[in-house]
Amino acid sequence: MDLQTRKLNIIQYLIELKDEKLFNKIETIIKDKIGNEKLKPFTQEELLSRIKHSNDDYLTGNFKTQEQLEIESENW
């Protein structure tokens, strides 16, 4: 089973979960994991570089439309 399928299975499990205590435990574990990764904001240079890259992709047609993504997601 690939990673994407496993993620979707976990999401489905969480949607159907009725046990508040278990959900709280899962939520705490996730929050702890995110906190340990110490997310940092982009520097101005990093942000500008990402903007330029995105703009270049758009201008060269290297993107997918909303409709394309919806069709693709039907096959997940």
C-alpha atoms as one frame of an Amber mdcrd trajectory, in Angstrom:
protein
   0.000   0.000   0.000   1.457   3.369  -1.003   1.838   6.353   1.313  -0.997
   8.336  -0.285  -3.455   5.469   0.252  -2.334   5.049   3.850  -2.871   8.759
   4.501  -6.355   8.613   3.025  -7.152   5.568   5.173  -6.086   7.432   8.308
  -8.206  10.421   7.334 -11.197   8.145   6.838 -10.559   6.525  10.220 -10.416
   9.929  11.924 -13.634  11.037  10.244 -15.453   8.017  11.652 -13.780   8.141
  15.090 -16.255   8.705  17.941 -13.927   8.206  20.936 -13.016  11.678  22.241
 -10.191  10.383  24.467  -8.528   8.513  21.625  -8.899  11.508  19.341  -7.273
  13.742  21.964  -4.318  11.346  22.208  -3.869  11.316  18.440  -4.154  15.095
  18.309  -1.544  15.500  21.043   0.897  13.202  19.246   0.482  15.141  16.004
   0.910  18.511  17.714   4.027  17.255  19.516   5.505  16.048  16.225   4.858
  19.367  14.488   6.313  21.254  17.449   9.473  19.159  17.304  10.086  20.043
  13.676  10.445  23.719  14.620   8.908  25.276  11.549  10.543  28.510  10.515
   9.237  31.239   8.226  10.746  31.797   4.801  13.368  34.474   4.453  12.514
  37.267   2.054  14.951  35.792  -0.482  13.381  32.324  -0.214   9.903  33.739
  -0.641  10.887  35.817  -3.678  12.621  32.799  -5.219   9.494  30.672  -4.770
   7.325  33.419  -6.258   9.608  33.698  -9.296   9.630  29.917  -9.766   5.822
  29.769  -9.532   5.438  32.626 -11.982   7.846  30.962 -14.426   5.851  27.709
 -14.160   2.631  29.571 -14.895   4.062  31.441 -17.880   5.418  28.211 -19.416
   2.120  26.370 -18.881   3.557  24.086 -16.206   0.419  23.885 -14.048  -2.896
  22.054 -13.740  -6.325  23.631 -13.794  -8.905  23.069 -11.075 -10.866  20.871
 -13.484  -7.786  18.735 -14.211  -7.152  18.257 -10.499 -10.768  17.283  -9.860
 -10.629  14.666 -12.615  -7.292  13.375 -11.296  -8.611  13.161  -7.728 -11.499
  10.946  -8.844  -8.924   8.212  -9.481  -7.382   8.293  -5.996
